[in-house]
């Protein structure tokens, strides 16, 4: 019984990690460049922010 609860807990944590990683990837590839263009950030700053978001996504 405890083992079944552990498996469900592990599956849930994997799903949360997957959703967080996908969210960071979506933000870095689509949302961040659109916002950066809208407010007039330079391309080098946008690339640096994208890199930071992708590193955060890979740690999740």
N, C-alpha and C positions, 0 to 999 in steps of 0.2 A: 504494500500500500504506500509506504513512504517513497519507494522507488518510483512509483507512478507519479507521485506529486513532484518529485525531483525532475522527471522528464518534462512534465508540463511547465514547470518553472524555467527550465533550460530553454524550451521552445519559445516561451514568452520573451525571455531576455534576448534571444537571437532575433526575434521579430522586431523588438524595440531597437536593437542595434542596426538592423537592416533599414528600418524606417528613418532613423537618424542619419545614417550614411547617405541614403537616397535624398533626404532633405538637404543635407549639406551640398551634395553634388548638384542638385537642382538649383540651389541658391548660387553656387559658384559659376555655373555654366549659363544660366538664363537670367536670373533675377539681378545678380550683382552687376553684370555689364549694362543691363537696361537702366538701372538706377544710376550707375556711374555716368552714363551718357546723358541722362536727364539732368544731373546736377553739375556736369562738366568736369568730372575727375579726369586726370591724365591717364593715358593708357598704361604707363609703368606702375602707377598706384593701383589701378584696377587689376593688373596682372599679379601684383604682390598680394592683394586681398584675395584673389582667386586661389593663389597658392596656399595662403593661410587656411582658407576654408577647406581645401582638398586635404591638407594635412590633418585638420580636425576630423574630417570624414574618415580618414584611414585609421585614426586612433579609436574610433567608436567600435 
